[in-house]
Amino acid sequence: MKSKTSLPASYRLAVTSRVLAAVVGGYLMASLASICLALWMPSSRADAVITGMMSSFVFYLLAVLWCFACRTAWRAWFGVMLPSALFATVAGLGFWMART
């Protein structure tokens, strides 16, 4: 009889972390990118919002691909959170400029 070998807990946690980075971090990055495009596109508001929402699917896909292409889960999180922070900064700047 063959013995069942279980995967180590560290491997399972790394895969779980990558899945969370892809799902949660990817959603965050895609939504912030959508907001940035909607705020900064030089077109009508409706066109900018539709373009931003449609492009969010591309950003989400890129985030998921990035998370599973990285060597470590830390790099996956960093690669998703750094663009998210940049998008949040640009979106905040856009909201601030719209109010003044």
C-alpha positions in Angstrom: 0.0 0.0 0.0 1.1 3.5 -0.7 1.3 5.9 2.1 -0.4 9.3 1.7 2.0 12.1 2.1 0.4 15.4 3.1 1.7 18.8 1.9 3.5 20.8 4.6 1.6 23.5 6.4 3.9 26.2 5.2 3.1 25.3 1.6 -0.6 25.4 2.3 -0.3 28.8 4.0 1.7 30.2 1.1 -1.0 29.1 -1.4 -3.7 30.4 0.8 -1.9 33.7 1.1 -1.5 33.9 -2.7 -5.2 33.2 -3.1 -6.1 36.0 -0.7 -3.7 38.4 -2.4 -5.2 37.6 -5.7 -8.9 37.8 -4.6 -8.8 40.6 -2.1 -5.7 42.5 -3.3 -6.7 42.1 -6.9 -10.2 43.5 -6.2 -8.8 46.4 -4.3 -6.3 47.2 -7.1 -9.0 46.9 -9.8 -11.5 49.1 -8.0 -8.9 51.8 -7.3 -7.7 51.7 -10.9 -11.3 52.1 -12.1 -11.8 55.1 -9.8 -8.5 56.7 -11.1 -9.5 56.2 -14.7 -13.0 57.6 -14.1 -11.5 60.7 -12.4 -8.7 61.5 -14.7 -10.0 60.6 -18.2 -10.5 63.7 -20.4 -13.9 62.6 -21.7 -17.5 62.9 -20.5 -18.3 61.5 -17.1 -20.3 58.6 -18.4 -17.7 57.5 -20.9 -14.9 57.8 -18.2 -16.9 55.7 -15.8 -17.7 53.0 -18.3 -14.1 52.9 -19.5 -12.8 52.7 -15.9 -15.2 49.9 -15.1 -14.4 47.9 -18.2 -10.7 48.3 -17.7 -11.0 47.0 -14.1 -11.3 43.5 -15.5 -7.9 43.8 -17.1 -6.4 45.1 -13.9 -8.0 42.2 -11.9 -6.7 39.7 -14.4 -3.2 41.1 -14.2 -3.3 41.0 -10.4 -4.3 37.3 -10.3 -1.6 36.4 -12.8 1.0 38.3 -10.9 0.1 36.6 -7.6 0.6 33.2 -9.0 3.7 34.0 -11.0 5.7 35.3 -8.1 8.2 33.2 -6.3 7.0 34.1 -2.8 3.7 35.1 -1.3 5.4 38.3 0.2 6.3 39.4 -3.3 2.7 38.7 -4.5 1.3 40.9 -1.7 3.9 43.6 -2.4 3.2 43.5 -6.1 -0.5 44.1 -5.5 -0.4 46.5 -2.6 2.2 48.9 -4.1 0.0 49.7 -7.2 -3.0 49.9 -5.0 -1.3 52.5 -2.8 -0.3 54.5 -5.9 -3.9 54.3 -7.3 -5.3 55.4 -3.9 -2.9 58.4 -3.9 -3.8 59.4 -7.4 -7.6 58.9 -6.6 -7.2 61.0 -3.4 -5.5 63.7 -5.4 -8.3 63.7 -7.9 -10.9 64.0 -5.3 -9.0 66.8 -3.6 -8.6 68.7 -6.9 -12.3 68.3 -7.7 -13.3 69.9 -4.4 -11.1 73.0 -4.7 
